[in-house]
Amino acid sequence: MSLPAGGPWPPPLTETVLARMSVWDAWYTGDPDRLASIYGSTMVPAARPSQYRGGIVGTVARWFWGRPTPAGEQRSKLHVPLASDICQTSADLLFSEPPVATVEDERTQQRLDELLDEGVHATLLEAAEVCAALGGVYLRPAWDTELADRPWLSVVHADAAVPEFRWGQLAAVTFWEELRAEGGIVLRHLERHEPGMILHGLYEGTREDLGRMVPLTEHEATAPLATEVDENGAIYTGLDGLAAVYVPNMRPNRRWRSIRGAAQLGRSDLDGIEPLLDALDEVYSSWMREIQLGKARIVVPRSYLDSNGPGQGASFDPDRAVYEDVNALPRPGDPAAITPVQFAIRVAEHRDTAADLVEQILRTAGYSTQTFGRTGDAAATATEVVARERRSYLTRDKKVIYWSPLADAYRALLAVDAAVFRSGVQVVRPALEWPDAVSEDPSSLANTANVLRQAEAASTETLVRMVHPDWEDAQVQAEVERIQGETGRAVPDPMQDGLLP
């Protein structure tokens, strides 16, 4: 395989997928202008014929964000950023603490620990959030000898990639980026990953067509690659597989399960809840509209108004403390006195409707409402937290399984480190150990251990393992010996050993 020679871009199949990803991205970013643009509410200011049609077009046009703003009125639609909260919570559940990567070789382990510094943790948090929004994410090694003395992991969003799957596995992938778009001419950089190599190409085309390949030196972003690639535009990684990996958010993909080439893509956390998110925005917009309409107003007699001059009308000053006696006969239609007007606001109805929609949205996305603080901030043990948030932690455990390609990304990182920076490490796939989603409170563990000790229901070794579940056997044994030495329990009991009659 090689880089494409031209043709439509993005490819037709990918364009279908990207259309749906653009909808998820609009909900994730939470930009009202993008939502209005996607659903068409700002395109035509008057009623559209599509709103009276059936099928998908009519359904979308009748959505809240698909309704046009009436002529002469300002848009007053309010967006609730629950979609972005869901994606951020997914990342927090997965990578509040990063998984521990281990290899057998000591030297390789030391170098791997140097590569997986705090920057990688931030990268994983970003990748997990985008993965939940778009249904998947790509990880690849990157390096620049002028910037750093080590490679690092970089994130590629799913809507900037053209994947190729074979037998359910990622066989190749092409990342693309628009570097310049001027006067209808678009300059794109394509980065194609194949087993053992990475191909780079720079193309000059149009918005719909990839166009022709031009030298990498034509743009400053790709100019440094010109000295790194061979005559075919390839950089060899030394791996027997791909340097880039794909991490699906969840599977199966219900939307594209029957589409060849797209069925292997992950499922977004926002897939299927778009109508509920739209309804939630409508409820909050209605609530805010009632607040605006329910502002206190007063109706005053016409004789109370102060003239602003010929042709300038009249006005009333509500902050005025003293009014002089009006020596005039009442005019027809004037009210007898100042009349307050204030409409009732349906607070309870809106709040209950919004709460029910939020619960439906979170349950459909696979999360418990307690994860989003719906039950307050009262202290709770780890057991109580897991019981309350069982659905969220079940979703988290499933996502951990789909994040197994992270180990392959670490292997690719070691391969680039050995090939480019001559680190001399072994290129192996590390083992990943994921931390618990919830850590038990130390005081709660100490109280439990104390009760078990007083009841003589657990040995010192068992108590140490309970308080420190992440310790190795040697650490546990050393701690047991220290405790026994400090407390004097290491001395043998004379009654048990027959030293006393």
N, C-alpha and C positions, 0 to 999 in steps of 0.2 A: 504494500500500500504506500501511498504518498499523499502529499498535499493536493487539494482539489485544483483543477485547471480553470475553474470558473463556474458560471451558472448562477441560478437564483440563490439568494442568501437572506435569511436562514433557509435550509432545505425545507420542502413542503411539510414533511412529517413533523419536524422540529417546530415549525411555525404554528401548527395546531396545539402543540404542548405549550409553547410560549404564550399563546393567547390566554390559556387558563392560568398560567403562572403570573401573568400581568394582573389578573383579577386578585389573586392571593396577595401579590405584592402591594396592590393598592390598599387592601384592608390592613396589611401588616404595617405599612408606612403611616397609615392614618391621615393621609392628606385629603381633605375634603374636595379640593380641586381635581385631584386624580380620580376620586370616586365619582364625582359628577361628570367628568369627561368620559370615563369608561361606560357608565350607565346612561350617558347621553343627555343629562338634565341641563347642561350648559350649551349644548350644540344648537338647539332650536328654542327660542323663548316662548313659543306658543305651543298649543296642544299638537301632538304628532299623530299621523294616521296609524302608526304602529301600536299606539296605545289601545286601539280598538280591534287589533288583530289577535288571533289565538297563537298557540305554539310558543316556542322559546322566545321569539322576538317580542311578542306581546307581553309575555310574563315578565321579561327583564324590564320592558318599558314601564310596566306598572309598579315596579319596585319603588321604594321611597326615594332612593338616589336617582331613579330614572324619571322622576316627575319633573316637568319643567317649572321654573319659577314664574309665577304669574307676571304679566306685563305691569310695570310700574312699581313692583315690590323688590326689595332686596332679599337675597338668599339668607334664610334664617335657620338652615339645617345644622344640627349639632352632631358631631361624631364622637362616639365613646370608644376610646382606644383599647377595647378589650382584646382584640385580635393580637396586638403587639404584646399585651400582658401575658397571653397564653404562650406565645413563642418565647418570651423571656423566661417565664416560669419553667418551661421545658428545659431550657439551657441550665437554669439554676439547679433543677433536680438532678441533671446528669453530671454537671461539672462544678458544683459548689466546691468539691475537692477533686482534683484530677486523679485518674487511675495511676497506679504505680506500675512502671514498666521494668521488668527484670530480665537479665540474661545470665548465663552461667559463667562466661568469661569475665574475670574481674576487671581487666583493662577496658574491655568494651563497655562494661557496666558503668565505669567511671566516666567514660566519654559520653555515654548516653545520658547520664545525669547532667552533664554540662550542656548538652544540646536541649534537653527538656527543662529549660529554666522557666522563670515566671512568664516570659513572653509566650511560650507555648500554651500555658494555661489560659491566657487571654485569647489566644487564637482559637482554642477549643470552645470557649464560651461564645465567641462570635459565630463559629461554624455551627454549633448546636442550635443557636437561635435562628439562623438563616435556614438551616435544615428543617426546622419545624414549620417555617413559613412557606417554603417552596417545595417541600417534599423530599429534599435531598441536598447534598452538598459534596463538593470535591475537595480533596486535600492533595497537595503536591509539594515536593521539596523545591526550595529556591535558594540561590546563592549568588553572591557578588563579592569577589575577592577584594574589591576596593572598599566595600562597606563593612564587612565582617570577616572574621577568621573561621567561620563555621556556617553551615547551611541552616535554614530554618523552614518551618512549615508555613505555607500560605494557603489561603482559602479562595476557592473559585465558586461563585454562586451558580446554582443549577440553571438559571436563565441565561448564562453566558457559555454554555457547553453544548456540543453535539455528540452524544454518546453512541457507541456501537456495542450491542450486546450479542453474545453467542452462548447458547445453552444456559442462559440466565446469568452469565458472568460478563463483566466489562472487558471487552476485547480491545477497544481503542476509544479514544475520546479526543475531540478537537475543541480547544478553548478559543474564544474569539473576543476581540475588543475593538471598539471603534476609537481610533486615535484622532481622527479629524473629519469633520463634515462641513464643507463649505461649497456653496453654489451648486448643490446637487451631487458633488463628488465626495465619496466616502472612502477614507483610508482605514483599512482593517488589518489587524495583526492576528494571524492564526497560529496557534501552538498545538500541534498534534502529537499525542502520546501513543506510541506503539511499543510492543515488547522490546526492551533494550535500547530504545532511542526516543528522542524528542525532536520533532521537525518544526522549523519556524519559517513562516512566510509572510510577506507584506503585500497586500492587494489594494489596487486602486479601482473602485467601481462606483456604483450608484446605491441608492437606498435599497433597491430590490435585487441588484445583481452584484456578485462578488467582484467581477471584473478581471483585470490582468494582474499578474505578479510583477512587482517592482523590487529593486534591490532593497535590502534591509537598511541601507544607509540613507534612505529617503526620509526617514523620520528619526528624531533624536532618541525616542524611546526604544527603538529596535537597533539603532546603530551599533551599540556595544556587542550585539549578538553576531554581527557580521564576521568578527574575528574568531568566534567560538565554533561556528558551524562548518561542516565540510561542503564540498561542491553540491551536495544534494540538500543542503539546509538542515543537516541532522547533527545532533549532539548525542553521543552514546553514553548511556548511564551505567553500563556494566551489570544491569539487572537482567534476569531471565524473564521478567514480567514488566508490567507497567510501573512507571514511577508515580503516577497519579492513581488515587483510589476514589471510589464513589461510596458514600455513606447514605443509604436510604433512611428516611425518617421512620416510616412504618410501612408494612406490607400486609396484605395485598393492596394493589392500587385499584380501587373499585372503579374509578373513572376510566382508566385506560387498560383494563385487564384483557380486552379483546383486540387491542391494537398492537400489531407486531412492531417491536422496537421501542415501545413505550410502556409495555406491561411490567418491565423490570424496574421502572422508576418508582420512587417512594411516594407515599401519600402524605399530603400536607395535613397539619393539625386543623387547618381552616377549611378543608374539603368537606362540603356538605352543610356547613353552618353559615354560609353567606346570607341566606334569607333571614336567619335568626339575628345575625349581626345588623342587617338592614332594618329589621323590625325594632331592635333595641335603639338604634339611632332615631327612628321615628317616634318612639315613646318619649325619649329624652327631649327631642325637638318639640314635641307637643307640650311637654311639661314646661320647658322654657318659654314657649309661646304663651301659655296661660299666665306665667309670671309677668311677661311683658304687657299682656292685655289687662291683667289684674292690678296694675299699678293704681294707687289712689289718685283720683281726679276729682275736681269740683266743678259744679255748674253755678255760675254767678249771674245775677241780673245784668241786663245790658247796661243799665245805668251805673253799674259799679266799674265799668271799664273806663280806662283813661285813653283819651284820643291821642294818637301819635302824629297828628297833623293831617292836612288835607291829602287824601289819597293814600295814607299810610295805615289806615285801619285803627283798631283800638286794642289795648292789652290790659291784663290784670296782674298786679304784683302780689303773689301769695305771701311774701315776707313782710308786707306792710302791717304795722302794729295798730295804727289808729286810722279810722275812716271818718271823714267829716260827714255830717248829716246831709243826706241827700234830700234836697227840697224840690222834689219833682213828683208829678203824678206818675203812677205806674203805667208803663206802656203795655199795649196788648202783647201777650206772649211772654212777658218777662216773668221769671219765677219770683216768688215772694222773698226768698232768702237764698243764702249760699247752700247748695245741695251737694253733699259728698256722694261720689260714685266709686264703688270698688267691687269688682266681680270676685266671686269665690274661686279659689284654686284647688283643683282636685289632687291634693298631695298624696293621700293614701292610695287612691286608684292608680296613679302613675307609679308610685314606689312599689306597690305589690306587683304590677305588671312587669316592671323592669327587673325586679328580683326573680320572678319566675322565668323570664327570658334568659337571664344570666345563668340560672341553674340549668336550664335546658342546653345552653351553649356549652357550658363547661362539661356537663355529662356526655354530650355528643362528642366533644373533643377528647374525652378520656381522662378527665380530672375531677377531683372532689372540690366542692365549693369551699371546704375548710382550708385548702391549700392557698386560696386567694383571700384569706382573712375574713371569711363570712361569719365566724363564730367568736371573734374578739381575740385578744392577745393574752388570755389567761394561761398561766404556766401549766405544763402538762409533761408527763413522763414520755419517754420514747415509745413505750407500748401504747399509750393513749393516743399519741400523734399518729402512729401507724394505723391504729384502728379507725381514727377519724378520717384519715386521708388514704384509705386503702386503694381506692381507684387510681389515685395519682401515682402511688408507688408501684402498682401493677403496670401502669403505662410506662413508668420509668424503667422497670425491670425488662420490659419488652424492648425498649429502645436501646438498652445496654447491649442486647444480643445483636442488634443491627449495627452497632458501633464497633463490631469486631474488626472491620478493615482498618481501624486506627493502628493496629499492630503492624499491618503492611505498610502504612505510611511511615511509621518509625523505622522499619527496615529500609525503606527507600532513603530515608534521611541518613542512615548509617552508610548506605552505598555511596551516596553523593559525597559524604564526608571522607570516605576512603579514597574515592576516585579523584576528587578535586583538591582536597586539602591534605591528602596523604597521611591520614591519621593512623593507618595501620590496624584499624579495628576489624573485628569479624562482622561480616554482613549477615546477621541472623535476625529472625523474627522474634521479638521479645514477647514474653508472657505479660498479660495485663491483669492486674488485681484491682477491682473496683471497690472503693470504700462504701460503707453503709450510708444509705441516704439520710438517716437520722442517727446522731450520736447521743448515747445516754448521758444524762446529767451526772457529773462526777459525784455530787453529794448523794444522789439517789443510789448510785452504785455502791458508795461507801456504806450507806445505811443498810442496804440489802446484804452486803458482805458481813457487816457487824451482826445482824440478826442470825445469819447462817452460822457464824462463828460461835455465838452464844448458845445456839441450839445444838452445836456439835454435829451439824448436818452436812458439812463440807470440809475438805482438807484445805491446808494452806495453798497447795498447788492449784486446786480448783478455784479458790477465791482469787488468786493472782491471775489466772486465765480469764476469769469473768471480768475483772476490772481492766485488764489489758488484752483484749481479744486479738490484737494485731501483733503481739510479740511472738518471736520464735521460741522453740523449745529451750535453747540455751539461755535466752534472756529470762524465761520463766523460772528455770532451775536456779539461776544465779540469784534472782529476787527471793525465791523461797529460802535459800540458804541464808541470805542476809536477814530476812525477817526472823528466822529461827534463832540466829545468832544474837540479834538485838533483844529478843524477848526471852531468851534463855530456854526456849523449847527444844533447842538442839541437844541439851543435856539429857541423857537417857533417864527414864523414870525408874528409880530403884525398886519400886513395887512390882514393875512389869518385868525387870531383868533378874529378879531373885537375889538382889544384893542385900535385902533386909529379910529377917526371919518373919 
